[in-house]
Every structure is written in structure tokens, then in C-alpha cells.
Amino acid sequence: MQNWTIKELLKWTTDYFRDKDIKDARLEAEILLARVLGKSRVYLYTNYDAPVNQEERSLFKEFIKRRSKNEPSAYITGSREFMSLEFMVNPAVLIPRPESELIVERAIGLFQGKTCSICDIGTGSGAIAVSLAYYLPRARVYAVDISSAALETARANAVRLEVEVEFREGDLLSPFLDKGNYFDLVVANLPYITAEEYQSLEPGVKDYEPVLALLASGDGLDIYRRLLAQAPLIMKEGAYIIFEIGCKQGRQALQMVQGMEEAQLIPDLAGRDRLIQARKGRI
């Protein structure tokens, strides 16, 4: 029986994934093997010649089979890094994307070192809300989602990362409308994929991630129109709203906040439309 080393397994798996047209084949192989071994990816590079035992290889083989069927590696391993924090994920929640970190970064830039209240709408795994609570320790963070299964995951992530977030189940801002003008910041990463765009999504997204967190009606901005009708009711004067949009929705989304102050379209690192940020006017 062949004794496989880390180096040999990574090479074989990378070649196999490339044959299956899986993007970032080497990275995917490293993520899966690191999880099997219970080690970091750095460990793989510093222990290239270390043998991998039969039990570990069997589990790795199962991971490879699942990934070759387009199941996202985040669901296979049960985790995904976001803002340098590790979040538990499962098919009940959208896998956090690097571009969504921009929401957290903008919020930190606005409220670093300040006492504030923040509301995260459509929290999913809790990646944004928990990250805000982690990096803005003086903030009081609330989060809402319409999915009870998503909230269960979000609560577990808050406990795991030892931060306090007040979670509520409901549609958009409905759980908070009785608070009045309470929040200094409202953030959201809501569904914005149109029905036409949804059909062209890669299989790893369309076949595995929750449609509730992806698909939006009309031009993809209908849910945000509803949010923007509610938001002023719970925002303090001078409060901010920041929300993520699709890469072709910038101009139309910006028009939706023209009645607010400091309305701006913010691109991601690739220069694509990504965020809308605006401020509620002061009386």
C-alpha cells in the first residue's frame, strides 16, 4: 500500500480539481487537507514530507468527492474566514464573501473608538454583525434575519467568538420599529440577484447556497426599496446606512438614496460597484 505524503496528496488533488475545472484548485486542495489534518495551511508547507495515515486519507477522499460535485469547500469544512475571524457555516446560510468585508471596514472607519448602536439586516451566519461587535467593542450590535436556522448559526458564531449581539427573527426592520430613532448605523447584505442572473450562477452557488439569501424579485433591488422605506424610522438624525449591491446595480441603487445626505457609490478592490453609503439628514 502506498504511503502518501502531504506534498503528494496536494499535487494529486490539485491536478484532479483542475481536470474538473474547479477554480483555485491548489487552494481548494489545501483547505480540505488542512481541515482533515486539523492543522493550518502553513503547517502543510512546513511539513511537506509528513505521511498522511489511512483514516485521514479516507476522510480526505470523501471531501474530494464532495468538492468535485461542486459542493463549496466552506460547507464541507463547516467554516469560512471573514475579517480574519473563523465563522461556522452550513447550507442554511450564505457563505461570507471577501467583498462583504468592505461593509465592516467602512463601519469601523466611521465608528472606531465610539459608542454607537448598529443594526445588521439579513445577518445570515452573523459574519457582519459579529465582526462589528468584535472590532467595535463599544458598539451595541443588533441583528435580524427572517430565517430561524440562519439565526441559530449566527448565535453560535457570536458565542464562539465571545461577543454580544442581540439577535431577532423577523422581516427586515420589523423587530425594531418600536425602538424609534435608535440606531447610529444600519448595515445590510440582502438578496440582490435577479431571476435571470440566478439561472447563470455557477453550480456551487445555485445548487448549494440558500436561494432565500440570493434571489430578489424585479430588478434585484426590491428588497432594498422596502428597507429604505423603513430605515429612517429607526435611524438617529445623522445616522448612516451601508448596504451591498450587485456589480451592475450602482447607478440605480444610488438614485434610491438621493434624498439622503452624503450618498455615495463605493467600489470594491476590483473596481466593481459594491456598496451604497448614505446618511440621514440632520434637522
C-alpha positions as CSV (number, residue, x, y, z in Angstrom):
1,M,0.0,0.0,0.0
2,Q,1.4,3.4,-1.0
3,N,2.4,5.8,1.8
4,W,1.2,9.2,0.8
5,T,2.8,12.4,2.0
6,I,1.2,15.8,2.3
7,K,3.1,17.0,-0.8
8,E,2.0,14.0,-2.9
9,L,-1.7,14.4,-1.8
10,L,-1.7,18.1,-2.6
11,K,-0.2,17.5,-6.1
12,W,-2.6,14.7,-7.0
13,T,-5.7,16.6,-5.7
14,T,-4.7,19.9,-7.4
15,D,-4.4,18.1,-10.7
16,Y,-7.7,16.3,-10.2
17,F,-9.5,19.5,-9.4
18,R,-8.0,21.2,-12.4
19,D,-9.3,18.4,-14.6
20,K,-12.8,19.0,-13.0
21,D,-12.5,22.8,-13.8
22,I,-12.6,23.7,-10.2
23,K,-11.2,27.3,-9.7
24,D,-8.2,27.8,-7.4
25,A,-7.6,24.1,-7.4
26,R,-4.4,24.3,-5.3
27,L,-6.1,26.5,-2.7
28,E,-9.1,24.2,-2.5
29,A,-6.9,21.2,-2.0
30,E,-5.0,22.9,0.8
31,I,-8.2,24.0,2.6
32,L,-9.6,20.5,2.6
33,L,-6.4,18.7,3.6
34,A,-5.7,21.2,6.4
35,R,-9.2,20.6,7.8
36,V,-8.7,16.8,7.6
37,L,-5.4,17.1,9.5
38,G,-6.7,19.7,11.9
39,K,-3.8,21.9,11.0
40,S,-3.3,25.3,9.3
41,R,-2.3,25.7,5.7
42,V,1.1,26.9,6.9
43,Y,1.6,23.5,8.5
44,L,1.2,21.9,5.2
45,Y,4.1,23.8,3.7
46,T,6.4,23.2,6.6
47,N,5.6,19.5,6.8
48,Y,5.5,18.6,3.1
49,D,7.1,15.1,3.7
50,A,4.9,14.2,6.6
51,P,2.8,11.0,6.0
52,V,-0.9,11.0,6.0
53,N,-2.5,7.9,7.6
54,Q,-5.2,5.7,6.2
55,E,-8.0,7.2,8.3
56,E,-7.1,10.7,7.3
57,R,-6.8,9.7,3.6
58,S,-10.3,8.2,3.7
59,L,-11.8,11.4,5.0
60,F,-9.9,13.4,2.5
61,K,-11.2,11.2,-0.3
62,E,-14.7,11.9,0.8
63,F,-14.0,15.6,0.9
64,I,-12.6,15.4,-2.7
65,K,-15.7,13.6,-3.9
66,R,-18.0,16.2,-2.4
67,R,-15.9,19.1,-3.8
68,S,-15.8,17.5,-7.3
69,K,-19.6,17.7,-7.3
70,N,-19.3,21.4,-6.8
71,E,-20.2,21.5,-3.1
72,P,-18.5,24.5,-1.7
73,S,-15.4,23.8,0.5
74,A,-16.9,26.0,3.2
75,Y,-19.8,23.7,3.6
76,I,-17.5,20.6,3.5
77,T,-15.2,22.0,6.2
78,G,-18.0,23.8,8.1
79,S,-16.2,27.1,8.2
80,R,-15.1,30.2,6.3
81,E,-12.7,33.1,7.3
82,F,-14.1,36.6,7.3
83,M,-12.4,39.7,8.7
84,S,-9.6,37.4,9.9
85,L,-12.2,35.5,12.1
86,E,-13.4,32.0,11.6
87,F,-17.1,31.5,11.2
88,M,-19.1,28.4,11.2
89,V,-21.2,28.0,8.1
90,N,-23.7,25.4,6.8
91,P,-26.3,25.2,4.0
92,A,-28.7,27.3,6.0
93,V,-26.6,30.4,5.5
94,L,-24.8,32.2,2.6
95,I,-21.1,31.7,2.6
96,P,-19.4,35.0,3.6
97,R,-17.6,36.7,0.7
98,P,-14.4,38.8,0.9
99,E,-16.1,41.7,-0.8
100,S,-18.6,41.9,2.1
101,E,-15.7,42.8,4.4
102,L,-15.9,46.2,2.9
103,I,-19.1,46.9,4.9
104,V,-17.3,46.1,8.1
105,E,-14.3,48.2,7.1
106,R,-16.4,51.2,6.3
107,A,-18.3,50.9,9.6
108,I,-15.0,50.6,11.6
109,G,-13.8,53.8,9.8
110,L,-16.9,55.6,10.9
111,F,-17.2,54.4,14.5
112,Q,-13.8,53.3,15.7
113,G,-13.5,54.1,19.4
114,K,-17.0,55.4,19.6
115,T,-20.1,54.4,21.5
116,C,-22.8,53.6,19.0
117,S,-25.8,51.3,18.2
118,I,-25.7,49.2,15.0
119,C,-28.4,47.1,13.2
120,D,-27.4,44.4,10.7
121,I,-30.3,43.3,8.5
122,G,-30.3,39.8,6.9
123,T,-27.4,38.7,9.2
124,G,-27.2,35.1,7.9
125,S,-24.1,33.5,9.5
126,G,-23.7,36.6,11.6
127,A,-20.4,37.4,9.8
128,I,-21.0,41.1,9.6
129,A,-22.7,41.6,12.9
130,V,-20.3,39.5,14.9
131,S,-17.3,41.2,13.2
132,L,-18.7,44.6,14.1
133,A,-19.1,43.6,17.7
134,Y,-15.6,42.1,17.7
135,Y,-13.8,45.1,16.2
136,L,-16.1,47.8,17.7
137,P,-16.3,46.8,21.3
138,R,-18.1,50.0,22.4
139,A,-20.9,49.3,19.9
140,R,-24.2,47.7,20.8
141,V,-25.0,45.4,17.9
142,Y,-28.3,44.0,16.9
143,A,-29.0,41.6,14.0
144,V,-32.1,40.3,12.4
145,D,-32.9,37.5,9.9
146,I,-36.1,36.0,8.6
147,S,-34.6,32.5,8.9
148,S,-34.6,30.8,12.3
149,A,-32.0,28.3,11.0
150,A,-29.7,31.2,10.0
151,L,-30.1,32.8,13.4
152,E,-29.1,29.6,15.1
153,T,-25.9,29.6,13.2
154,A,-25.3,33.4,13.9
155,R,-25.9,32.9,17.6
156,A,-23.4,30.1,17.7
157,N,-20.8,32.2,15.9
158,A,-21.3,35.1,18.4
159,V,-20.8,32.6,21.3
160,R,-17.8,31.1,19.7
161,L,-16.1,34.4,19.2
162,E,-17.2,35.7,22.6
163,V,-19.1,38.8,21.5
164,E,-22.5,40.1,22.4
165,V,-25.0,40.6,19.6
166,E,-28.8,40.8,20.2
167,F,-30.5,38.6,17.6
168,R,-34.1,38.9,16.4
169,E,-36.2,37.0,14.0
170,G,-38.3,38.9,11.5
171,D,-38.7,40.6,8.2
172,L,-36.2,43.4,7.6
173,L,-36.6,46.1,10.3
174,S,-39.9,44.8,11.7
175,P,-38.5,43.7,15.1
176,F,-37.0,47.2,15.7
177,L,-39.7,49.6,14.5
178,D,-40.8,50.1,18.1
179,K,-37.4,51.5,19.1
180,G,-37.9,54.8,17.4
181,N,-34.8,56.7,16.2
182,Y,-32.3,54.5,17.9
183,F,-29.6,53.3,15.5
184,D,-26.4,55.2,14.5
185,L,-25.8,52.7,11.7
186,V,-27.8,50.3,9.6
187,V,-26.0,47.7,7.5
188,A,-27.3,45.1,5.1
189,N,-26.3,42.4,2.7
190,L,-29.7,41.4,1.4
191,P,-30.6,39.3,-1.7
192,Y,-30.0,41.2,-4.9
193,I,-29.7,38.6,-7.6
194,T,-32.4,38.8,-10.3
195,A,-34.1,35.7,-11.6
196,E,-32.2,35.9,-14.9
197,E,-28.9,36.2,-13.1
198,Y,-29.7,33.4,-10.7
199,Q,-30.0,30.9,-13.6
200,S,-26.5,31.7,-14.7
201,L,-24.8,31.3,-11.3
202,E,-22.1,28.7,-11.0
203,P,-23.4,25.3,-9.8
204,G,-21.6,25.6,-6.4
205,V,-23.7,28.6,-5.6
206,K,-27.0,27.8,-7.3
207,D,-27.1,24.2,-6.2
208,Y,-25.9,24.6,-2.6
209,E,-26.4,28.0,-1.1
210,P,-29.8,29.1,0.2
211,V,-32.0,30.7,-2.5
212,L,-33.6,32.8,0.2
213,A,-30.3,34.6,0.7
214,L,-29.7,35.2,-3.0
215,L,-32.7,35.7,-5.2
216,A,-34.6,39.0,-5.3
217,S,-37.6,40.0,-7.3
218,G,-37.8,42.5,-10.1
219,D,-34.5,44.3,-10.9
220,G,-32.9,42.8,-7.7
221,L,-33.4,45.9,-5.7
222,D,-36.9,45.5,-4.5
223,I,-35.9,44.3,-1.0
224,Y,-33.7,47.3,-0.6
225,R,-36.6,49.6,-1.6
226,R,-38.6,48.1,1.3
227,L,-35.6,48.5,3.6
228,L,-35.1,52.2,2.7
229,A,-38.8,52.9,3.4
230,Q,-38.4,51.6,6.9
231,A,-34.8,52.6,7.8
232,P,-35.5,56.3,8.5
233,L,-38.0,55.3,11.2
234,I,-35.3,53.7,13.3
235,M,-32.2,55.8,12.4
236,K,-31.0,58.7,14.5
237,E,-30.5,62.0,12.8
238,G,-27.1,61.9,11.1
239,A,-27.1,58.1,11.2
240,Y,-25.5,56.1,8.3
241,I,-26.8,53.2,6.2
242,I,-24.5,51.0,4.2
243,F,-25.6,48.1,2.0
244,E,-24.2,45.7,-0.5
245,I,-25.4,45.6,-4.1
246,G,-24.6,43.8,-7.4
247,C,-21.8,45.0,-9.7
248,K,-24.3,46.3,-12.3
249,Q,-26.7,48.0,-9.8
250,G,-24.7,51.0,-8.7
251,R,-26.4,53.8,-10.7
252,Q,-29.9,52.7,-9.9
253,A,-29.2,52.0,-6.3
254,L,-27.6,55.4,-5.8
255,Q,-30.7,57.0,-7.1
256,M,-32.7,55.2,-4.4
257,V,-30.8,57.2,-1.7
258,Q,-30.7,60.6,-3.4
259,G,-33.0,62.1,-0.7
260,M,-30.3,61.3,1.9
261,E,-27.0,63.2,2.6
262,E,-23.5,62.1,1.6
263,A,-24.9,59.4,-0.8
264,Q,-22.1,57.6,-2.5
265,L,-21.3,54.5,-4.5
266,I,-18.3,52.6,-3.2
267,P,-16.4,50.1,-5.4
268,D,-14.7,47.0,-4.2
269,L,-11.0,46.3,-4.7
270,A,-11.7,45.1,-8.3
271,G,-13.3,48.5,-9.1
272,R,-16.8,47.0,-9.4
273,D,-20.0,48.6,-7.8
274,R,-20.3,47.1,-4.4
275,L,-21.7,49.4,-1.6
276,I,-24.1,52.2,-1.2
277,Q,-23.4,54.5,1.8
278,A,-25.7,57.4,2.8
279,R,-26.5,59.5,5.8
280,K,-29.8,60.6,7.3
281,G,-30.2,64.3,7.2
282,R,-30.0,66.4,10.4
283,I,-32.9,68.6,11.4
